[in-house]
Structures are given as structure tokens and as C-alpha cells.
Amino acid sequence: MPHSLIAANQCRTYSTCSFHMQRIQSRTSDACHCVYVSLLKGTALVMWQSGGTYAYSKVSRRAILNLIMNPHMSLGMWVNA
């Protein structure tokens, strides 16, 4: 996964190396600032409140879809599951 994200005008969809990631804004998490997910690629990029990032691959597409569709799910709980 590339180290940098290319964002266009605070849009909700971000592009990294020719595939798109959807931004999931922080909901009820003290640890996660936001999460970028790609349902197509099965990847997630977690942006922590401390400023660090962590890239996950081979993420369950069902879990990603559940996160997108459930606006009340905690990002911290989702990342730790």
C-alpha cells in the first residue's frame, strides 16, 4: 500500500495508486481519527488520533460493507475485531 494519499478538495473518495478508497469519519472512537476502506480491494487504512497510520490488507469485504452501512458502529471496535 502506498505511503501517501492523494486527496481532491476534501472529497469523501480518495485515490491511491488508481483505486478508490472511501473515508469513514470517526464516530465514537477515541483512538481512531478516521478509516479509509476499499470494498473492491478488501483494504483499510486506519488514521489514529496520535497521527500514525496502519494499512490492513485482506480485510473481509462483508466487514467493510457492514462498516459503511452501519453509521453507529465504533471505528475502534471495528478495527479491533
Summary of the structure (lengths in Angstrom):
residues: 81
radius of gyration: 11.7
end to end distance: 21.2
largest distance: 31.7
contacts: 203
relative contact order: 0.21
helix: 19%
strand: 36%
